[in-house]
Amino acid sequence: MGEKIESKVINIDDVPFYWLGEIENNTLRRIKVVLSSKYMRIHVGIFPGRQAGSKHVHENSEEVVFVIKGKGEVYIDDKAYPIGPGSLVYTPPGVPHQYKNTGEEELVLFAVYSPPTELPSR
């Protein structure tokens, strides 16, 4: 019947993070890889005030992002949409997108990718 997958309870506060991007070009954020499995990858992205992710594409993965905290914008195919706590964003494979924190408070995003994919390094 295939490989057995174990259930998990994860405290996101206990998950280590790494920095991605550069403060000089306003793309700095912390990434916490919460879970990675055969079928999906989950991470939390934490954007300091006025920082943004890079404009990028996941060629073979769907992306679902839920906004936990903060306010910002998501650019999908160069069109801006406002986002805030409770916003859910779906991006199909192959569609360019970018997240931007428009405030001073941290923008915290919970992201799921299926199938699993890596974030671009910039």
Buried (B, 14 or more C-beta within 10 A) or exposed (E): EEEEEEEEEEEEEEBEBEEBBEEEEBBBBBBBBBEEBEEBBBBBBBBBEBBBBBBEEBEEBBBBBBBBEBBBBBBBEEEEEEBBEEBEBEBEBEBEBBBBBBEEEBBBBBBBBBBBBEBBEE
